[in-house]
Amino acid sequence: MEFINEYVRENPIVSGVIFFLLAIMLLAWRIYRKDSFRINKYSIFTWKTLVSTWAVIFMLIIGGIFLLIRNV
């Protein structure tokens, strides 16, 4: 974990691009799967996974944009 923190601190632009690309890849995967947001189709664990994946995508996009804007 310390290695990742140091890498992000030393290379913020590269890290921002990596975060943004990971978010785009996760977003493409979610769109490809065509999961709907109808809760009656899922169990509670599947629903939590769906919502958590969208939260991770959102956080990666915001984090990548923040690193890029702050250091450009």
C-alpha positions in Angstrom: 0.0 0.0 0.0 2.9 2.3 0.8 4.3 1.7 -2.7 1.0 2.8 -4.3 0.8 6.0 -2.2 4.4 6.9 -3.1 3.7 6.3 -6.8 0.6 8.5 -6.8 2.4 11.2 -4.9 5.4 11.1 -7.3 3.5 10.6 -10.6 0.1 12.3 -10.2 -0.6 12.8 -13.9 0.2 9.2 -14.8 -1.9 8.0 -11.8 -4.8 10.3 -12.9 -4.7 8.8 -16.4 -4.6 5.3 -15.0 -7.6 6.0 -12.6 -9.5 7.5 -15.5 -8.8 4.6 -17.8 -9.8 2.0 -15.2 -13.0 3.9 -14.7 -13.7 3.9 -18.4 -13.0 0.2 -18.6 -15.3 -0.6 -15.7 -18.0 1.6 -17.2 -17.7 -0.2 -20.5 -17.9 -3.6 -18.8 -21.1 -2.5 -16.8 -22.7 -1.2 -20.0 -21.8 -4.4 -21.9 -23.4 -6.5 -19.1 -26.7 -4.4 -19.5 -27.6 -4.7 -15.8 -30.8 -2.9 -14.9 -31.5 -1.1 -11.7 -34.7 -3.1 -10.9 -34.1 -4.3 -7.4 -36.7 -7.1 -7.7 -34.4 -8.9 -10.2 -31.5 -9.3 -7.8 -30.7 -10.7 -4.4 -29.4 -8.3 -1.7 -25.8 -9.2 -2.4 -26.1 -8.8 -6.1 -27.7 -5.5 -5.6 -25.0 -4.3 -3.3 -22.3 -5.4 -5.8 -24.1 -3.5 -8.6 -24.3 -0.3 -6.5 -20.7 -0.7 -5.2 -19.4 -1.1 -8.7 -21.0 2.1 -9.8 -19.6 3.9 -6.7 -16.1 2.7 -7.6 -16.5 3.9 -11.2 -17.7 7.3 -9.9 -14.8 7.6 -7.4 -12.2 6.6 -10.0 -13.5 9.2 -12.4 -13.5 11.9 -9.8 -10.1 10.9 -8.5 -8.6 10.8 -11.9 -10.0 14.2 -12.9 -8.9 15.7 -9.6 -5.3 14.4 -10.1 -5.2 15.6 -13.7 -6.6 19.1 -13.0 -4.5 19.7 -9.9 -1.2 18.8 -11.5 -1.6 20.1 -15.1 
